[in-house]
């Protein structure tokens, strides 16, 4: 399926994702057959596994696995190329509000955010994953609409 170099790149990319999302556990399951299937589960430690906000699950095919193995610099698919661009680290659906009935989004353009503040949710495999601001700053662009599908590396917003 992949050579040692590919496997190292894959592990390095997963490690990068784990560090940014403050995750501590990884489970990898590879099923070989007509269609190779790779299942990866990343999670935070010392949390309630039943709480969907504390868990990140990714099930992917070989095609998506190849996207994970690309160097991070190649994930510049859309949006601002600046250092303040927040990118998706998973495939799913982006939501700007805490729930469909909420009147206000997590953040608005011009709003100040602190590192660790929730800025949106990405639903992946029926799990709601709260995306936290990677740094403090001002939201200058929101590059997705509520309900937009996102891929690995999709630019979500710009925070300076």
N, C-alpha and C positions, 0 to 999 in steps of 0.2 A: 504494500500500500504506500509506504513512504520510506525513504532512506533515513539513516541516522541524522543527517543534517536537517532534514525536514522535521523529524521528531524533536530535535533540539529547538528549532525555530518555533514549533507549536508549543512546547513547554515554556519557552521564554515569553511568548505572547500571553499564555494563560497566567503566568507569574505576574506580568505587567498588569493584567486585568485584576487579579487578586489584590495586588498592592493598592491600586487606585480605589477599589471598592471596599478595602479593609476586610477582605475575606481571609479565612484561615484554613479551610478544609477543601480538598479536591478529591473527587472520585471519577475515575475514567474507566469506561467499559467499551471494548472494541469487539464487535461481532463481525467475523469474516464470513463471506458467502458471496452469492451472486451480486448483491449490493452491500458493500461494506457499510456498517452502521457504527457510528461513534457516538457514545453518550457521555457527556461530561456534566458533572454536578459540582458546583462551587458553593460553599456556604460559610457564613460567619460562625465563629466558635462561641460557645457559652450563650446560646440564644435559644429561644423557643422555636423549634423546627416547624411547629404548626402555624406560626405567624408568617404569612407570605411576605411581609416586609423584611424579614430577617434572612431570606433565602433567595438564591439566584440559581435557577435551573436552566441548563441549555442542553437541548437534544439536537443533534445536528447530523447531516449526511456528509459524505466525503467532500461534496462541493462546498459546503459551508466550512468544513474543516480547513480547506485550502485557503479560504478568506481569512480564517484565524491565523494561519501560518504566514500571511504576508507581513512584511515589516510595517510597523505602525505608521511610518511616513507615507505609505501608499494608500492609507485610508482617508485621503483628502478628496472625497467624492463630490462634495457640494459645500456651498457656504464660504464664509470668510476663512482665509488661510492663516489668520493671526494666532498668536499663542493663547489667546483667551477663548478660543473655540472649544466648546464642550461637545464631545462626540459620543455617539452611542457605542456601548460595548456589548450589545446584544441585538438580536433580531426580535422584533415585536411591534407593538402598536404604542405610539407615544400619546400620552394624555397630559394636558396642561393643568387640569383641575384634579382635586382629590377624588371626586366621584362625579358621575354624570349630572347630578342635581345641584352640585356646588355652583354658586354664582360667580365666584372669583377664582382666577387661576392661581397657581402657586406663586408665580412671579409675573411682573409686567415690565415692559421696557422703561428704563430709567430708575428702576428699583435697586436699592442697595441690598446685596446678599452677603452673608458671612460664609466662610468655608464650612461645609457640612449642612447648610440649609437645604431642605428639599426644594428642587426646582421643577420637577415633573415626574411622571410615572411612566415606565415602560412595561406593558403587559407582555409577558413571554410565557408561553405554555400555560396559560390560565393562572399565572403567578404575577401579582402586581409588585414590581420592583421600583422602589423609590430611588430616584436619581438625585444625588446630593451634589451641591456646588463644590467643585474641586478646589476653589480658592475664593477669597473675598473680593468684592468688586461691585461694579454697576452692570446690570443687564442692558446691553446695547442693541442686541438683535435676538429675536426669537425666530428660528429658521424652520420650525415645524408648526403645523396646525394641529389642533386637538383631533385625535383619531388617525393621524398619519401613520402609515407603516414605515418602519425604520430598519436599516440593515446595520451590520458592523461598520463603524466608521462614519455613519451619517452625522453631519453637523446638526446639532440640536439648537444651540444658542451660543451667543458670544457674551462673555463676561469680562470686562476690563476693570 
